[in-house]
Amino acid sequence: MTVFRSLACAALLLAAAASHAESVALRADQATAGIEPQTSTRYVDVVLHPDSRQALADFTRNRVGKRIQLRANGVLLSSATLQSPLEGDSFRIIAGEHGFAGKSADEIARGIMAGGGLTVDDEGTTPGDVPTRPTKRPAPSSGG
């Protein structure tokens, strides 16, 4: 009975933690792949759409000291402990030791620009674990 009670408590704690997990969809105005000449490190520079800048700042403001994850098209690109809120209009994603999970920086940049998805979420979640809060999309323009 004690083992069962321990498992039940653990399940409740995990459910409570999952209920606080959040994910925010971001939209980029620009995503450009590059290679650092001195180190040959691959990277993707991202310029966020203004609505996404605010969404990222809001998401990270209460998570200083906590770990977050950045994904593109479901591929984990980065996991880091926040030292301060992310309030800028752009950032650089640097490929880790094994690159971008088998994808090139060019593939990641193209996927971001194709609208395939750029999300930031609480560490420990996986795509589909938590609902994604989209940033506002501008209304379609009329005329041409």
N, C-alpha and C positions, 0 to 999 in steps of 0.2 A: 504494500500500500504506500509506503514511503517513496519508493521509486516512481510510482504513478503520480503521486502528489508533486514530486520534484519536476517530472516531465510536464505536468500540467502548468506549473508555475513558469517554467521556462517558455512554454508555448505562449502563455499570456504576455510575458515580457517581450517576446519577439513580435507579437501582434501589436503591442503598444508602440514599440519602436518603429514598426513599419507604418503605423498610422500617422506618424510624424514625418515620414520621409516625403520629400517633394522633388519634383523635377520641373524644370522650366525649359521650354522650347525657345531657341534663339534664332534670329534671322540675320544673316550677314549681307551687308551691302557689297562686300568684296572679300574674296579668299584667294590668296596668292601663295604658291609653293616656291621655295627657294632652298639654296644650299649655302651655308656659312663657308666662305672661302678658306679661312684659316684652319677650320676643324673638319670640314666636309659634313657637318651635321645638317640633316634635313629638317626643314621647318615649314609651317604654314602660318602666314600672317593673316589675321582676320580683322576686318573692320565691320563693326556691328551697326545694324539699322538703329536709329534713335530709340524706338520703342524697346528694342532688345537691350540697349545700354541700360535703360532704367530698370528693366526686369532683372538683369544680372546684378545690378547694384542692390536692388531690393532683396534678392535671393541671398546675396553674400553678406549683407549688413549684419544679420543676426547669427552668422556662422563663423565669425572670426575665431580662430583656434580649433576649428573643426575641419575635417577632411571632406572635400567635394570631388566629384568626377566630371570630366568633360568628355562627351561622346559626339561622334559624327556618324550618322547612318548606323547607329548601334555599336560602332567600334570604339572601345575605350581608348582615348587619346592621352589623357592625363588624369592623375589623381594627386591632389596636393592639399596640404594644410594651409588654410587661409591665414595670412598674416595681417590682412586688412581687407575691407570691402573692395570689390572690383568695380570701380566707378569710371573707368576710362572708356574711350570709344573704340579701342583696338587692343589686341593682344597677339602674342606669338606662341604657337604650339610647337614645341621641339620634340622630335622623334626620340623615343627612348632607345635603350640598348638594342632592342629587337625591331626598331622602326615603328610603324603605325599598324601593328597587328597584321603584318604581311602586306599592307597596302602602301603604295608610294605616296609621297607628299602631294604629287600632282593629282592622284586619284582622290585623296581626301579633299583637296581644294575644289576639284570639279564636283564632287558629291555635295559639298556644302553649298556651292553656287547653284546646283541643280535643284536645291530645295529638299535634298534628301534628309536633312535633319541635323541640327546641332543642338545638343541638350546639355544642361548642367544639372547634376543631382547630388543627393547626399551619398557619401561613400557607403558601400555595402549593398547598394541597390543594383539591380540589373534592369535592362530595358524591359518595360512591361510590368515591373514590380509596383510602380506607383503611377498615379495619373500625371500626365504632363500638362502643365498650364501654359498654353500658347501665349505669345506676345501678340499685340494687336496687329492686324493686317490693314493696310490702307484700303479704302474703298476703291473699286475699279474705276479708272478714269473713263469718262464718256467723251466720245469724239476721237478724232485721230489726227 
